[in-house]
Amino acid sequence: MKKRIFYGWWIVWVCFFVGLFGSGTITYGFTSFIQPLVREFGWSYAQVSLATSMRAMAVSIATPFVGWFIDRWGARKLMLSGSIISCLGLLLLLQMQSLAVFYMAFVIIGIGAATAISNATIPTVANWFRKHIGIATGIAISGAGAAGLLLPLITYIIETYGWRSAILAIMLSILIIVIPSTFLLRHRPEDYGLMPDGEPAVERTPPNITSVIKLNEPDFDLKQALSGRAFWQVAIAIMCFLFVSSAVSAHVMPYLDTIGMDRYTSSFVASAILIVSMVGRIGLGWFSDRFNKKILTVVAFVIISVSMFCFACAATFGYWLVIPFFILFGIGSGGVFSLGGVLTSLLFGRKHFGSIYGLIGGIAGIGMLTGPPLAGWIYDSWGTYQWFWLVLAAVAVAGAMIVLTISPPSIESKHAICSKSDLCV
């Protein structure tokens, strides 16, 4: 009899397409909108970039609640409602004529994105996988990377028909593709007589074997996780990453414009970052199922640091340095996106993963809140981004050092286990 495909993989591909037409277009497509908005309304780079901080603030506030709701009711209702909220924010953005309404629209979009995309995808996939969580997470979140294929199209629509037409196209893609996809989501495999990774359900298992199975999967609740150092190390490391990645994603096109690159070429660079990030998301996710997850995360941070050095030097030594920049930054950032959730699941288990990872995301969101406007303010004040990219290279190194010092939480009652191939060195 032909073996059926494990339903968890359908969950993965739903999350992929939600990320492609939701997170990718809204989050990473924003860099295409900065210059047209500056030209039309006369706002400064810092003022426009502050919208990403408003969105990040909404995401940070909503994220812990999103994780809590996912643990209890699953992601389907949240992704559906979040997609609708995102569309309402985009509709408001279509009508806006003032900076205040611009910020308000991005707050609404941030709430919708936090609910539907960024903080629902990883907990949903983590419920369905244990052995293959790295590759499953990598594929699921690579949808946002695949959105790089849409960036040149978004730029073309903006340049040809105006930025409002591009917003309308994004809204329609969410209504037509993302919302119907959410109805395929399911909460936990156990609710449907399945086990993580499609393993056969264990019935009438001797007590000693059952205890071994439980020992191999940590089961920390939020309070227990907060009491340990590992929680805060993961949160601060991801904060460092989001500080770097959000500043780059928002200002990559404006920066390349300041060093003489035309908008279409710079849009392809921004697109290439996302496309290459799929290599990091899927590739490092796949490797993490086989090798030391902590060391792979450290390597990803170091790669990001080297890429930022190349980016800073492109203004002095030439455009050719943009090539190693987008290759290295794409691989490194894609890797951290995948491995952050994988590490959290490995450290604290699946049962309360949504709540724990949600609070980590809320704390780490401070990085996303501060990165883009600080980059914009620095350019407005000094007329250059160059030295700020070097600061970001140092921040990435700090993130690597924090990850390197993570140790598995130790609460005797929860029997936390760490194998050499996962975290211990």
N, C-alpha and C positions, 0 to 999 in steps of 0.2 A: 504494500500500500504506500502511495506517495506521501512523504512526510510534509506536514503543513508548515508554512512559514510562521515562526514565533511572532505573536501579535506585537510584541515589544518593538520589533523592527518597523511595523507600521506606525507606531507612536513616534519613532525616531524620524521617519520621513515626513510626517505631519509637522513636527517641530522644525524640520529643515525648511519647508515651504512657508511656514509662519515667519521664520527668521528672514527668509529671502525677501518677501514682499512687505514685511512689517518693519523689523529692526533695521534691516539693511538700507531700505529706502529712506526711512525717517532719520535714523541716527547717522549713518555714514554719508547719506546724500546731502546732509546739511552744508558740507563744505562748498557745494556748488551754489548755494543760495547767498552766501555772505556778501560777495561783491555786488551782485544785482541789488540787494537790499540797501547796501551802503550808497550805491549810485542813486537809487530812486528816492530814498527818504533822507539822505544826508546824515545818517547815524554813523557813529565811529565803529571801528572794528570791535572795540571792547563792549560797546552797547549791544551790538548784534550778537557777539559771542556769549554775552550774559544769558541769552535765551537758552543756551545749552546747559547753563548752570541752573536755571529755573527748572528745566526738565529734569536735570540730575537731582535737584532738591526734592522734586515730587517723587522721583524714583526711590530715593533714599528713605523718604518717609513711608512710602507705600510698601516697600520691599519686605520688611519684617511681617507685616500683616498678610501679605500675599503668601509667604512661606507657611504661616500658621494656617491659613485657609486651605492651602494645598494638602497639608498633612491630614486634614479632616474631611475635605469634600472633593479632592482631586482638582485637576487643572481645567476640565472642560468648561465649566461655568465661568471660571475666571478669565480664560482666554477669550471666550465669546464676549463677555461684558467689556473686557479690556480693549478688544478690537473695535467695539462700538464706540467706546469713549475716545479712542484715538481718532476715529473718523469725525467725531464731534469737534475735537480740537483742530483737526485739519480744516473743517468747514469754517470755524471761527477765523483761522489763519487766512483763508481765502478772502474774508471780508474786512480784515484789519487795515486800519489807516494810521494807527498810533502805536507808540512804543509800549504803552501799558497793555493794550489788547494783544500785541505781539507776545509779550511775556505771559499773559494769561493763557493764550492758546498753547504755548509750550508747556505750561504747567499741566493743562488738561491732557496734552499728548504724552507727557511724562507719566501721568497716572495710568493712562491706558497702556503705554508700553511696558511699564513695570508689571501690570496685571496680566497682560496678554503674552508678552514675549520674553523680555530679558530675564525675569526672575521666576518664570513658570517653566521654561524649557528644561533646565538642568534638573530641578527636583522631580519633574515628571519622568524624565529618562532614568534618573537614579532609582526610582521605584521599581523599574523593570529589569535592571541589570546589576550584576555584581562582578562576575568574572570578566565580562566584556564591556564594562562601564566606560573604559577609556575610548574605545573606537565608537561606541554608541553615542557618547557625549560629543565626540569630535564631529561625527556626521551631523548630528542634530543642530549643533551651533554653527556648522559651516554654511548653513543657509544664509546667514548674515554676510559671510565672506563672498558667497556667490553673488550677492547683490552688487559686487564690484562690476559685474557684467552690465548692470543697469545704469551705472554712473555716467558713462558717456552719453547714453540715451537721455538721462535726466538733464545733463548739461545742454544737449542739443535742443531739447524742448524749451529750456529756459532761454537760450540764446535766440531761438526761432519764434517761439510763441509767448514767452514771458514766464516768470516764476510761478504765477498763479496757475497756469496750465499744467505745470509740473506737479504742483500740489494736488490738483484735481486728479491727475493720473495716478498718483500714489494712493489717494483716497479710494478710487475705483478699484485698484488692485486689492486693497484690503477687503472691500465689500464683496468682490466677486470670487476671490481665491482664499483669503485667510479665514473669513467667517465660516464658510461651509466646511472647511477642513477641520475646524475645532470639534465638530460632531463625531469625529472618529476617535477622539481621545478617550482613554480609560484611566482609572486611578491606579490600582495596584494589581499585579498578576494574581495574588492570592484570592482576590475577590471573584475571580473567574476560574478558579480551580487550577491555576498555573503557578509556576515558580519562577523566580528571576532567571534570566538567560535561557528560558525554555527547558530548564531541567525538569525531569519527571517528578511529580509530587511524591513525597515520602510518606508511606502509610505503614502503620504498625511497626514503626522503627523502635528497636530496643532502646531503653532509656539511656544507656551509655553512649550510643551513637548520636542520639538527639542532643545530648549535652555538648558533644564535640562540635556539631553544626552550629549551635548557639554561640559557643566560644569563638568561632571564626568570624562572627559578625558583631562588632561593637553595637551597643544600644544605649547611647547617651541621650538624655533629654536636654532641653535648652539650659536649664539651671545648672546641670552638671557640666555641660560644655563651657559655660561662662566661667566656671570656677577654675578652669585650667588655663595654662599659658598658651597651649596650641591654638585655641580659638582666636585669641588676640593676635597671635603671630600670622595666622592665615588672613585675618581681616586687614591688618596693617600692610601686609605684602600685596594683597589685591588692591588696597587703596593706592599704593605706590604705582601699581600697574595702570589703574584707571586714570590717575593724574597724568601719566605720560600719554596713554593711548587716546584719551579724550581731547587733549590739547593738540595732538598731531592730527587726529581725524577731522577736527574743526578747522585747522589752520594750514593744512598741507597745500591746498590750492592758493590761498592768499600769499603764503610764503614763496611758493614757486613763481607767483606773479611778480613779487618784489625783486626776484633775481633775474627777471626777464623772460620767463617761460610763458607761452601763450596759454589761454584758458583750455583749449581743447587738449593740448598736450598734457597740461597739469591734471585735467580730469582723467586722462588715461593712467597717469601715475597713481592718483587716488584709487582708481579702479583696480590697478595692478596690485596695490597693497592688499585689498580685500580678497582678490583672487588667489594671490600667493598665500594669504592667511589660511586658506583651506588646506594647504599642505601642512601647516603647523597644527591646525585643529584636528585634522584626521590622522596625519602622520604621527605626531607626538602622542595623540590619543591612543593610536594602535600600539606604539612602543610602550606606553605606560601600562598596558595589560601584560607586558612581558618583562619590563625592566624597572629599575628603581624610580618610582614616581617623583620623589623629592629631588633627586639629582637632575632628572629631566626638566623639572620646573626651574631649578637654578640655572640650567643651561639656557632655557628660554629667556630668562631675565637678562642674562649676559649678552645673548644675541641682540636683544632690544637695545641694550646700552651701546654696543658697537654700531648698530644702525643709526642711532641718534648722533653719534660722532660723525658718521659719513654725511648725514643730513646737514649738520652744521657747516661742514667743510665744503659743501657743494657751492655755497655762495662765493667762496674764495678760489677753489681749485677747479670748478667746472661742473657742468651738468652730468658728466659721466658718473659722479658719485651718487647721483639719485638712483642709479640702477642697483648697486649693492644695498642702498638704503631700503628701497621698497621690497627687495628680496628678503633681507634679514629682518626688517621690521614685521613683514607679513608672517614669516615663519615663527618668530619669537612671540608676537602678540597672539597669533592663533593658538600657539602652544599653551600660553598662560590662560587663555579663555577656556580651553579644554580642561587643563590640569587643576585649576582652582576648585572646580566642583568635584573632580575625582578625588583630590586630597581630602576634601571635607567629608565626602562619603566614606572614605577609607578610615578616617580618624574617628568619626562619630556614628556611623551606621546609617541605615535607611529609614528607620521608623520615625525619627524626628528630623530627618534631613531638611525638609522644607522650612521648618521654623529656624533651625540653626543656620542654614545657608542664607535664609532670608535676612536674618539679623546681621550676618557677616556682610551681605550686600548693602544693607542700610548704612553700616559703619563705613565700608569701603567707598560708598558713594560720595563721601566727602572729597575724594580725589577727583571724581568726575565733576563735582560741583565747582572746584577751584581751578582746575587746569585750563579750560578754554578762555575764561575771562582774564586770567592772569597773563596768558599768552597775548591776548588782544591788547591788554593795558600796556604790556611791555613794548609792543610794536607802536602803539599810539604815542608812547612817551619817548622812546629812543629811535624809532624808525627802523628797527631791525629785530629779527627773531633769533639771530645766529647764536648769541651766547646763551639764550634760554634753552636751546636744544642741548647744549652741553650740560646745563643743569639737569635736564631730564635724563641724560645719560647717567649722571651720578645717582639720581633717584632710582633708576632701574637696578644699579649695582646694590643700592641699599635693600631693595626688594629681594634680590638674590641672597644677600647675607641673612635676611630674616628667615627666608624659607630654609636655608641651610641649617639653621639652629632649631627647627621644629622637631619635637619629640612626640611620640604617641601619648595621648592623655592616659593617666593611670588612676582609675577608680576601681578598687578591688572588686566591688560588687558588680561591676559591668564587664570584668574580664577582658579588657581591651588587649588585642593581640596585634603585633606588628611583625610581619615577615621581612626578611632581608631584602626581598625583591620589591617590596612596596615602599617602605620609608627608612628603615634602619640602615645605618652605614657603619 
